[in-house]
């Protein structure tokens, strides 16, 4: 039987892809997909930085 995927690793990998995209929409999508995850704090900060441009 295969081991289940590492959820935390998958979420962090997704967040790295979001950082590469670097759009408010991508960060907002991440927040919707992973409510309550510690990385949403970083996602919210990134959205604020993008809005200041």
N, C-alpha and C positions, 0 to 999 in steps of 0.2 A: 504494500500500500504506500502511495506517495505521501510525503510530508506536506501538510498545508502550507501555503505560501506565508512568508513572514509579513504580517500586516504592516508593522511599523516600517519595515524596509520599503514596502510598496508605497506607503504614504509619503515617505521621505523622497523616494524616487519621483513620484508625481509632483511633489513640491519643487524639486529641482527643474523639472520640465516647465512648470509654471514660471519659475524665476527666469528661465531662458526666454519664454514668451514675453514676460514682463509687461503685461497689460492689466488694467483694472478688471477687465472681464475675466481673465484667467484666474486672478486671485479671488474674485468673487465666486467663481465656479468651485474653486478649491474649498472655500469656506462653506459653501452649500453642501458639498460632498462629504466634508469631514467636520461637522459641527462638534465643538468641544475638544478638538485636537489642539495640543499646545502650539502647533505651527500657525494656527489662525491669527495669533498675535502678530507674528511676523508678516503674515499676509495683509492684515489691516494696516500695519505701518507702511508697507509697500504701496498700498492703495493711496494712502495720504500723501506719500512722496510723489506719486504720479499725478495726483490732483494739484499739487503745488506748482507743477511745470507751467 
